[in-house]
Amino acid sequence: MKLHSLKPAEGSVKNKKRIGRGQGSGRGGTSTRGHKGAKSRSGYSRKLGFEGGQMPLQRRVPKFGFKNPNRITYKAVNLHTIEELVAKLNVDKIDIAFLIDHGIVGKKDNVKILGGGELKAKVNIVAHAFSASAIEAIEKAGGTAEKP
């Protein structure tokens, strides 16, 4: 076997259809595009969501509501999650970087501490926002709630 004698398996490679190469090719004339109309012209592209002239779905369905572009969304972290972290890792300060490192929040998340669960350990917490019940529970346990 030599490099010059290598060739693909029989029937595995087909020649592409050469469209628009004259009448003798069998694909000349209209070049497989049918007769007339927009689809037969060069440069044709159908609009996204076009339904043949029927009123498109995005116009049929009613619109309502409002999306505030300035809304700030928070990733909620409850006190019982913090209690578990403190019990497992024996730490006295929890900040945003600590929560990111332990996979509780993402890098780009804003963190809000909520008052769900019970906090017994004295721990200082740094987060973007706190609920009133969370601040109360943290301070009752002897810790502090700070914003960065």
DRENKOL-70910 format. One record per residue: residue in one letter; z, x, y of N, C-alpha, C in turn. Coordinates in steps of 0.1 Angstrom, whole numbers, padded with zeros to 4 digits, always signed. Example, Ala and Ser with C-alpha at 12.3 -4.5 7.8 and 13.67 -1.06 7.14 Angstrom:
# residues 2
a+0078+0132-0057+0078+0123-0045+0078+0132-0033s+0071+0128-0022+0071+0137-0011+0079+0129+0000
//
This chain:
# residues 148
m+0000+0008-0012+0000+0000+0000+0000+0009+0012k-0009+0006+0021-0010+0013+0034-0010+0004+0046l-0006+0009+0057-0004+0000+0069-0017-0007+0073h-0028-0001+0071-0041-0008+0075-0044-0019+0065s-0038-0019+0054-0042-0030+0044-0032-0042+0044l-0022-0041+0053-0012-0052+0054-0018-0064+0061k-0016-0076+0056-0020-0088+0063-0011-0100+0058p-0010-0110+0067-0001-0121+0064-0005-0129+0051a+0004-0136+0046+0001-0144+0034-0010-0154+0036e-0017-0158+0026-0029-0167+0027-0024-0181+0032g-0030-0186+0043-0027-0199+0048-0015-0199+0058s-0008-0188+0060+0004-0188+0069+0000-0187+0084v-0012-0182+0087-0016-0181+0101-0029-0189+0103k-0028-0198+0114-0039-0206+0117-0044-0202+0131n-0057-0203+0133-0063-0201+0146-0059-0212+0156k-0056-0209+0168-0053-0220+0178-0066-0227+0182k-0064-0240+0186-0076-0248+0190-0081-0243+0203r-0094-0239+0204-0099-0235+0216-0106-0246+0223i-0099-0252+0233-0103-0265+0239-0111-0262+0252g-0121-0270+0254-0129-0268+0266-0139-0256+0265r-0144-0253+0253-0153-0242+0252-0167-0246+0248g-0172-0257+0253-0185-0262+0251-0187-0272+0240q-0198-0279+0240-0200-0290+0231-0201-0286+0217g-0206-0274+0214-0207-0269+0200-0193-0267+0194s-0183-0266+0201-0170-0263+0195-0164-0276+0190g-0169-0288+0194-0163-0301+0190-0152-0305+0199r-0148-0296+0208-0137-0299+0217-0141-0296+0232g-0153-0299+0235-0159-0297+0248-0158-0311+0255g-0166-0313+0265-0166-0326+0272-0153-0330+0278t-0146-0339+0272-0133-0344+0278-0122-0334+0274s-0124-0325+0265-0114-0315+0261-0101-0321+0256t-0102-0331+0247-0091-0338+0240-0083-0346+0250r-0087-0348+0262-0079-0356+0272-0082-0370+0273g-0092-0375+0266-0097-0389+0267-0105-0390+0280h-0108-0403+0284-0116-0405+0296-0109-0409+0308k-0112-0403+0319-0107-0407+0333-0091-0408+0333g-0086-0412+0345-0072-0414+0346-0065-0402+0350a-0052-0404+0355-0045-0393+0360-0042-0382+0349k-0039-0387+0337-0036-0377+0326-0047-0368+0323s-0059-0372+0326-0071-0363+0323-0073-0352+0333r-0067-0353+0345-0069-0344+0356-0060-0332+0354s-0065-0321+0360-0057-0309+0360-0045-0310+0370g-0034-0304+0368-0023-0305+0377-0015-0318+0376y-0018-0326+0366-0010-0339+0364+0004-0336+0359s+0014-0342+0365+0027-0342+0359+0034-0355+0362r+0040-0361+0352+0046-0374+0354+0060-0372+0360k+0063-0381+0369+0076-0381+0376+0087-0382+0366l+0098-0376+0368+0110-0377+0359+0115-0391+0360g+0116-0398+0348+0121-0411+0348+0111-0422+0350f+0098-0418+0350+0087-0427+0352+0085-0436+0340e+0084-0449+0342+0083-0458+0331+0070-0466+0331g+0059-0460+0336+0046-0467+0335+0045-0477+0346g+0052-0476+0357+0051-0486+0368+0062-0496+0367q+0068-0498+0355+0080-0507+0354+0091-0501+0363m+0100-0510+0368+0111-0505+0376+0120-0496+0368p+0121-0483+0372+0129-0473+0363+0143-0476+0362l+0149-0472+0351+0163-0474+0349+0173-0470+0360q+0170-0459+0366+0179-0454+0377+0178-0463+0389r+0168-0471+0390+0167-0481+0401+0172-0495+0397r+0171-0498+0384+0175-0511+0379+0190-0513+0379v+0197-0502+0376+0212-0503+0374+0218-0502+0388p+0228-0511+0390+0234-0512+0403+0243-0500+0406k+0243-0496+0418+0252-0484+0422+0264-0489+0430f+0275-0483+0427+0287-0487+0435+0297-0475+0434g+0307-0475+0442+0317-0465+0441+0314-0454+0451f+0323-0444+0450+0322-0432+0460+0328-0420+0453k+0322-0409+0454+0327-0397+0448+0330-0388+0460n+0343-0385+0462+0347-0377+0474+0344-0362+0471p+0335-0356+0479+0332-0342+0477+0344-0333+0480n+0354-0337+0487+0365-0329+0491+0377-0331+0482r+0376-0338+0471+0387-0341+0462+0392-0328+0456i+0405-0326+0454+0410-0315+0447+0416-0320+0434t+0411-0314+0423+0415-0319+0410+0425-0308+0405y+0435-0313+0398+0445-0304+0392+0446-0305+0377k+0449-0294+0371+0452-0294+0356+0467-0296+0355a+0470-0307+0348+0484-0311+0347+0492-0303+0336v+0503-0298+0339+0512-0292+0329+0526-0298+0330n+0530-0304+0319+0543-0311+0319+0554-0301+0316l+0566-0305+0320+0578-0297+0318+0581-0293+0304h+0578-0303+0294+0581-0300+0280+0572-0288+0275t+0560-0286+0281+0552-0274+0278+0559-0261+0283i+0564-0262+0295+0571-0250+0300+0584-0247+0293e+0591-0258+0288+0603-0256+0280+0599-0249+0267e+0588-0253+0261+0584-0246+0248+0581-0231+0251l+0574-0228+0262+0570-0215+0265+0583-0206+0267v+0592-0212+0275+0604-0204+0278+0612-0201+0265a+0613-0212+0256+0620-0210+0243+0613-0200+0234k+0600-0200+0234+0593-0191+0225+0592-0177+0230l+0590-0175+0243+0588-0162+0249+0599-0156+0257n+0609-0164+0260+0622-0160+0267+0618-0154+0280v+0612-0161+0289+0608-0156+0302+0616-0164+0313d+0618-0158+0325+0625-0165+0335+0616-0168+0347k+0603-0164+0347+0594-0167+0357+0580-0171+0351i+0575-0182+0355+0562-0187+0351+0553-0189+0363d+0542-0181+0363+0532-0183+0374+0519-0187+0368i+0509-0188+0377+0496-0192+0373+0489-0182+0364a+0490-0169+0366+0485-0159+0358+0491-0160+0344f+0504-0162+0343+0510-0164+0330+0504-0175+0322l+0502-0187+0329+0496-0199+0322+0482-0196+0318i+0475-0188+0326+0461-0185+0322+0461-0176+0310d+0470-0166+0309+0470-0156+0298+0474-0163+0285h+0482-0174+0286+0486-0181+0274+0477-0193+0270g+0466-0194+0277+0456-0204+0274+0459-0219+0277i+0469-0221+0286+0473-0234+0290+0464-0240+0301v+0459-0231+0310+0450-0235+0320+0439-0225+0321g+0428-0229+0327+0416-0220+0329+0418-0212+0342k+0409-0202+0343+0409-0193+0355+0407-0201+0368k+0399-0211+0368+0395-0217+0380+0403-0230+0383d+0412-0234+0374+0420-0246+0375+0431-0245+0386n+0433-0256+0393+0445-0257+0402+0455-0263+0393v+0467-0258+0393+0478-0262+0384+0488-0271+0391k+0491-0283+0385+0501-0292+0390+0512-0294+0379i+0524-0291+0383+0535-0293+0373+0540-0307+0374l+0541-0314+0363+0545-0328+0362+0559-0329+0355g+0566-0340+0358+0579-0341+0353+0581-0347+0339g+0570-0346+0331+0571-0351+0317+0579-0342+0308g+0589-0348+0301+0597-0340+0292+0610-0335+0299e+0618-0327+0292+0630-0322+0297+0631-0307+0299l+0636-0302+0310+0637-0288+0312+0652-0284+0312k+0656-0275+0302+0670-0271+0302+0672-0257+0307a+0661-0249+0305+0662-0234+0309+0660-0232+0324k+0667-0222+0329+0666-0219+0343+0653-0210+0345v+0644-0215+0352+0631-0208+0353+0625-0210+0366n+0619-0200+0372+0612-0200+0385+0597-0202+0382i+0592-0213+0388+0578-0217+0385+0570-0216+0398v+0558-0209+0397+0548-0209+0408+0536-0216+0404a+0532-0227+0412+0520-0235+0409+0515-0240+0422h+0502-0246+0421+0496-0251+0433+0502-0264+0438a+0508-0272+0429+0514-0285+0433+0525-0289+0423f+0534-0297+0428+0545-0302+0419+0547-0317+0422s+0551-0324+0411+0554-0338+0414+0569-0338+0418a+0573-0349+0424+0587-0350+0429+0597-0349+0418s+0594-0356+0407+0603-0355+0395+0604-0341+0389a+0593-0334+0389+0593-0320+0384+0602-0311+0393i+0600-0312+0406+0609-0304+0415+0623-0307+0412e+0627-0320+0411+0640-0324+0409+0646-0318+0396a+0638-0319+0385+0642-0314+0372+0644-0298+0372i+0634-0291+0378+0635-0277+0379+0647-0272+0387e+0650-0278+0398+0662-0274+0406+0675-0278+0399k+0675-0289+0392+0687-0294+0385+0690-0284+0374a+0680-0278+0368+0682-0267+0357+0686-0254+0363g+0684-0252+0377+0688-0240+0383+0677-0231+0387g+0665-0236+0385+0653-0228+0388+0647-0231+0402t+0636-0225+0405+0629-0228+0418+0614-0232+0416a+0609-0240+0425+0595-0244+0424+0588-0239+0437e+0579-0230+0435+0572-0224+0447+0557-0226+0446k+0551-0227+0458+0536-0227+0459+0531-0213+0463p+0520-0209+0457+0515-0195+0460+0511-0194+0475
//
